[in-house]
């Protein structure tokens, strides 16, 4: 019940964390980076969109742009529109022509008016204050507008050139329409698109906007992808104007010194010039590929439910199974969100993968700790009656389970009892009796463990041990006899010690047998005893009962297996309680 309650709490924590992170976009900077990688992959630029750049070569030839006469731009229009059959479809100047300069102003305005295919820009001056509108939404008011000089304003279509930067300085969104004092002003790229539709007669595509009137740009190209030609080369005649036939031409700054470059989602550390950003926006208009932020609550609910189910699976499945599911779910989310973005909705990317990865790591860690705890319990249980080397083997394998039931194994069984212990205990103080008993039992335990045996149990002053259980033990018959001889020899030293101290001594009688037996846990779920049962065990116990002080008795079955390795004396056949037929017995004298 406690485990189930803990699991329910864990599942709820996973769901709530994912829901809150997604709804409140708590790590928006990181999520923006992930969305940039996922949503802003290059889609391919259109060859009919070209850029004429005011680059370092142009500035070197014509001087700083502030010193130019507007007749330079008039010359550019005349060059491009020289042949009616090869002129561009549209020419957009991403250059602010504010105020009058010289007589070239009229020349430029005249060319713009006569060509009918030119769009220029104005610039909105946004306030530094952020206010709430009538709908309770935050907005930045426009304090003023910098317009082109009057003659040009009367001749050209105009759109504002402002682009919106996120807090990290990256241009990801546009606001196609800005209302100033009740009048709508359109963005430069939007005006270019509207003029394009008028010229070509194509139908307008619906562009989604969010509650703030913004759209997310789906960039078509990275910085430098659009075909760019130096303005100096066009004006000098190095470039045939027919190269721009039916194209949409953007004219603008293409040199870092003009400070019209920005970070973009797909540019990494490389900046994109403003004129190229407008080219990307224009292509998005042509292809209807803008997006808006989707409702985070919908995504949060769906992903939270999935994450909770995954956490449950992670707790139940094996690590490799959970890992496969984890990878598949992350891939599925990436593919699905990319497809949804293509139809116009942008959702948060990182929170679902982050939470399910954390859930996976937590589940694997807790499963590991749980298995470690189980393993320690098993080792703790066996450490009390299994030789240290067997405990080490269990620790290496890690797959031994304590459970009811047993198996048939061929084992060697050793019984040892202290001769004269009852008589001695009657003459000594209880503390002295316990001291002597512990000394003898320590000896028997050490001898058994030194020979890789399993201590089965203590019964009063008697000890039972088995060999070749619970794990296979090479040469177990010989090791059982060696353990018996070690006990007898060790008992001689202890006997001398206690003779001097208490004036009394005792010794060991040992019986060893070999054969089939049932070994395993006997008892119930809350109280088990790992032991061996069967006729082989009973015979070993009877041999020990017949052994005199300092004597190791073995059965004829065991002798037959070890006769080339041990020296014995024949004792003869002795009757065994509960058996109709006796057992031929040998006393072990030495082992080789």
N, C-alpha and C positions, 0 to 999 in steps of 0.2 A: 504493500500500500504506500509506504514511504517512497519507494522508487518511482511508482506511478505518479505520485504527487509532484516529485522533483522533476520528472519528465514533462509534465503538464506546464509547470512553471517555466522551464527552459524554453518550451515551444512558444509560450506566450511572450517571453522576453524577446525571442527572435522576431516574432511578428510585430510587436510594438516598436522595437528599435528600427526595423526596416520601414515601417509606416512613417514614423516621425522624421527619419533622415530624408526620406523621399519627399514628403509633403513640405518640409521646411527647407529642403535643399541645403543642409547644414554645411556641406563641404563643396560649395558652388564652384570655387576656383578649380578644385581637382576634377569636378564633374565636367566643367567647361573644357578642360584639357582632353578628357575622354571623349566628349561629344565632338570636339574638333577632329580627333583622330578617326572617329567612326563616320560622322556625317559629312565631313569636308574632304573626302577623297576626290582627286581630280576626275572630272566627268568628260573632259574633252572640250576644247574651245572651238568656236565657230571660225571658219577661215574668212568669213565675210565681215568679221569685226576686226578692225585694224587700229593701231595707235601711231599717231605722229607725235614724237616726243621732242620736247624742248630739252635736249640733253647737253652734255658737256661740249660736244662738237659745235652745237648751235650757239651756245653761249660764248664760246671762244671766237666764233666767226662774227656774231652780231652784237656781242657785248651783253652786259646785264639786262635782263628782261625789262627792268623798270625804265630803261633809257630808250626802249623801242618806240618808234612811231606805230600807230595802229594800222598804217598803210602796209606794214609787213604782213599782218594777218589778212589784209585785203588781198595782197599778192598771193597768199596761200590759197584763198578761196578761188581767185581767178585761175590759178594753176590747176586746181583740182576740178573745177567746173568748166575747163576750157572747151571740152568736147561734150556736147549734150548727150551723146550716146555712151560715153564712158565715165560720166561724172558719178560721184558717190551718191548713194541714196540719202545719206544724212551726214552732216558734219557737226560734231558737238565740241565746243570750246570749254574745257574745264579750267578757265582762266577768268578771273574777276576783272572786268573792264570798268572800274569805277572812276568817275571824274574825267575831265577832259585833259588831253595832252597837247595835241597840235592839230594841224589841218588833216592829218591822217584819220582823225576820228570820223569825219564825214565820209571819207573814202571807204572806210571799213563798214560803216553803217549802211552805205549805199549798196555795197556788194552783198551784205547780209540780206537786205530787203529784196534785191533783184534775184538772188539765188533761190530763195524760198526753202532751202534745205539746211538751214543753220540754227543751232540752239546754243545759247550762252547761259552763263550762270549768274545768280545773285548769291548773297550770303546772309543767313539769319544770325542775329546776335542774341544768343541765349542769356538769360539772367543767371546769376550765381545762386539765386534763391530757388528752393523747391517748394511748391505749393500743392494744395489739394483742389481738384476741380469739383464741379457740382455732383459728380458721382462718387466722390470720396477717394479718387485715385490721385496718386502723386504725379505731378508733371512739372516741367521746367518752362516757365513762360518766356516768350520772345520779346525782348526789349526794343528791337529795331531790325531793320533790313538794309543791307548795303546793296543798292541796285546798280546796274550798268548805267553809264552816262545816258542822258535823256534820249538823244538821237538813236542810240543803239537799242534802248528799251522799247522804242516805238517800232523798231524794225524786226526784232528777233523774238522767237519763243524763248522763255526764260524758266529755269528751274534752279532751286537752291542746291548748292554743292556740299552742304554739311553732311558729314557721316558721323554716326554715333559710335563712340568707343565705350566698351565695358570697363569695369573697374581695373582690369589688368591691361588696359590700353589697346585691346584687340577689337577690330571692327567686325562684329558678327550680325548686327541688326540694322535695319533702316526704318525710318518713319516716312512712308511715301507721301503723306499729306500732313501739313502743319497748318493749323488754323490760327490766324493772327487777326485779332479784332474783328472776328466774324467772317474773314475772308480766307479761303483755302489757297495755300501755296503748295506746289508740287515739287518733288525732288527732281533733280537734273535728269537722272536715268529714267524716271517715270515720264517726264516730258519728252525725252528722246523716244521712248516706247510709243507714247500717244501719237507723236508726229509720224513715226514709222507706220503705225496702223492707218493713219490718214493717207499716207503716200501709197502704201501697198494694198489697202482695202481689206487687210486681214481682220479677223474678229478678235476682240480683246479677250484675254484669259483672266479668269477670276483669281485674284491674288489674296490669300488669307492674311488677316491681321489679328493681333490679340486685342485685349481690352484697352491697351494703351495705344493702339493704332500702329503697332510695330510688326515687322516681318523679319524672319531670320533668313539671311542670305545663304543659299547653297552655292558655294563658289564652283565655277566650272574649271578654272585653271589656277595654277600656283603663280607666284611672282615671276614675271618674265615669259609666261607661256604665250600670251597674245603676240601676234606679229607686230613688231615695232620698227618704225622707220624714223631716222633722224629728220627733223624739220629742215635742217640745213641742206640735206640731200634732196629733199622735195623741191625747195625753192631754187636750188642751183640747177635743176633739171637732170640730176643724176638718176632720178627715179621717174620712169614713165608714168604719167598720171593715170593711164589706163589700168594700172595695177590696182587702182581703188574703185574700179567700175562697180556700181551697185553695192558698194560696201558701206558699212556704218563706221565712220571715222571719228575717233576721239582724239582731240588735240589737248595736250597738257604737259605739266612738269614731268621730266624724266631724268632729274639729276638730284642727288641728295642735298645739294646746297640750296635748293629751292624749298626745302622743308615741307614737302607735300607727300610724305610717305608714312605708312602705318603698319602696325602689326596686324596680321590676318590669321585666321584659324589654321590654314594649311601651309603657312609660310615658315614655320619654325621660328628661328631668330632672324630670318630674312624679311625685310619690309617690302610692302607693295605700294607703288605709287597710286595716288588718289585717282588718276585718270584710268588706271587699270582696274581699280575697285569698281568704278562706274561701268567699265566694260563688262565686268562680271555680273553686276546688278542688271544691266541691260539684257544680257543673255538669259539670266534667270527669268526676266519678264517674258522674253520671247518663248521660253520653254515652259513657263508656268511652274517653276521649281523653287518656290519659296515655302517656308514652313513657319508654324507658330508653336509656341510651347503648349504641349498637351496638358490636360487636367491631371495634376500630380496625384490627386486623391484616388482617381481610378487606377492609375499605375500602382500606387502604394498598396491598395487593397488586394489587387491581383497578385503582386509579387510577394506580399506578406503571407498570404495563404499558401502560395507555392513554397516559400522558404520554410514555413512551419512544417509542411508535409515532408520536405527534404530533411529537416532536422530529425524528424521521426525515423526516416529511412537510414540516415547516417548512424543513428544509435542502434539500429537493428542489423545492418548489413556489414559485410566484411570491408576492410579498408579499400581493396582494389575495386570492389563493386561500387562503393561510395564515390571513389575518385572518378570512375568512368561517368557516373551520373552527374557529378559536379561539373566536369568538363563539358559534357553534353548540354547541360542547362545553361552554362555561360555562353556557349556557342549559339544555342537557340535564341537566347536573349539578344545577342549582338545582331544576328541575322534578322530577327523579327523587328527590332527597333530601327534598323537600317531601312527595312521595307516600309515601315510606318512613316519614317521621315520622308521617303520618296513621295508619299501621298499627302505630305504637308503637315505632319505633326512631329514635334521634337520632344522626346522624353529624357528624363534623367537616366544616366547609363551606369554609374559606378556602384550605386547602393546595393542593388540585388547581388552582384558578384561578390562584393566585399562581405556582406552579411553571410552568404552561404559558404564562402571560404572560411570565415571565422567559425561558423557553425560546424563545418567539417573538421577543422583543426581542434575545436573544443571536444567534439565527439570522439575523435581519434585519441586525443589526450586522456579523456575520461575513461574510455574503453581500455586504454593502456594501463592507467592507474588501477582500474578495477581488476584487470587480469593479473597485474602485479600483486594486488592485495590477495587475490585468490591463491596465487602461487606461493606467497609468503605463508598463508594459512596451511597449505599442503606441506610446505617444507617444515613449518613449525611442528605440525603433527608428526611427521616422519622423523624429525630430528631426535625425538624422544626415544625412538626404538629402532632406528635404522643407522647403519654405519655411515660415517661422514662421507665416504666416497660415493655411497649410494645417494645420499642427499645431494651431492654435487651433480650426479648424473640426472637426478630429477630436475634440478635447477637448469641444466643445459637443455634437456628435452622440453620441459615446460608443458607437457601434455598429460600429466598424470592426474587423474581425478579420484577424489575420495567418494566412493559410492558403495551402496550395498551390493552384495553378490560376490561370487568368487570364480575361480578357474582351476582346472586340474593341472598340476605341475608335478614334476619329479623333483623332490627336494631332499635335503639332508636335515635331520632334526636332532638337536642336542638338548638333553636335560642334564642339569647339574644340581646337586643338593649338598648341603653342609652336614657332615656326619658329626653327631655329638652335640649339635647346637642346642637342642631342647634341654639336655642335662645341664649344659653350661649356663644357659639363660636363667635357670632356677637358682643358681648360686651367685649371680652377679646383680648389680644395680641396673635398673632399666636403661639409664644413660650409657652404661658400659656395654650393655647388650646391643643397643642401637649403634654404638661406635664400631663394635666388632662386625656387626651385620653389614654396615655401610662399606667397611673396608673390603669385606669379601665380595659384596655385590659389585663394587667398583672394579675389582679384579676380573670378575666374570664378564662384565660389560666390556671392559677394555679388550680382553682376549677375543671376544666375539667380534667387536668392531675392527680390531686389527686384522682379522681374517675375512673381512667383508660380509660378515653375517648380519642378520636382522634380529634384533632383540624383540622377542615376541611378548614376554611378560615375566614379572616376578610373582611367585606364589609363595608368600612367607619367606623362608630362607632358600627356596628353590628358584632356578632360572630356566626359562625355555628360550631357545633360539632356533632359527631356521636359516638355511642357506639355499640360494637360487630362488629367492622370493624377496620382494615383489618383482625384481628384475632378474634377467638371466645372469648367472655368475659362472664364469669358466672354472672348471676344476673344483666345483663346490663340495664334492664328497671329501676330497683331500683337505680342503680348507676347514671343513667341519671338524675333522679329526685333529688337525693342527690346533684349532681353537681349544679343543678338549685337553690336549697335552699342555698347552700354555696355561690353562686354568690349574691343572694339577701341579705343574712346576711352580707357578706363582703362589699357589697355596702353601707350599713348603716354606717359603720365606716369611709369609704372614704368620704361619703356625709358630715359627721360632720367636717372632716378635711378641706375640700374645702370650706365649709360654713364660717368657721372662717377666712380662708386665702383670699378668693375672694369675699365673701358675696353672693355666689351663690352655688347651689348644684344641683345634678342630681341624678337619680336613674335608676334601671334596670326593664325592662319588659321581661319576659321569657316565651317561649312556648316550650312544649315537646310533642312529638308524638312517636308512635311505630308502626312498621309494615314492610311489604316487600319493598325493594328498590334495585336498581342496584348500586353496588359499584365497583369502580375500577378507572383506569387511563383514563381520557378523554382528548383528544387533539391530538397532533401529536408527531412524534419521538423526535423532538428537544424541544418541550414544552408540558408538561403533567401536569394535575391537578388531584390529587387523591381526589375523591369526591363521593357523593351519589346523585342519581336522582330518581324521581318518585313521586307518589301522597303522599306517607308518608312524604316526605321532604316538599312538598308544603303545606301540612296541618300544619306541625310544624311551618312553616314560617307565616301562617295566624294566628295561635294561638298567636305567639309572637306579631304580629301587633295589636292584640286586648287586649293584656295585659297592664294593667296600671302600674304606677311606683310601684315597690316593689311587683309585683304580678307574680306568677308562674301558668300558665294555662296549663292543660293537657287534652288530648282527652279522650272520654269515653272508647276507646279501651285500653289505658294505665291504666286507673282507674281500669278496670275489672281485670287486671293482678296484681295490687298492692293494692287493696282495704283493705286488712287485715293489711297492713303495713304503710299506710299513712292516715293522717286526712285531709279531704277536705271540701270545701264549694261548693255547686252546683251553677254554674253560669247560666246554662241553655243552650239551643240551640242557637247558633249564626250562621248567614250566613257566608259563605266563598266565596270570590271572585273566580269566575270561576267554582263554584259548584252549582248544582241545589238543592241539599239537604244540610242542615246545619249539624253542628257537635255539639253534646252535650258536654259541657265543664265544667271542675271542676277547682277550685282554690285550690292549695295545701297549707295547713295551717302548717302542720308539718310532719316529717317522724319519724318512730319509730326506 
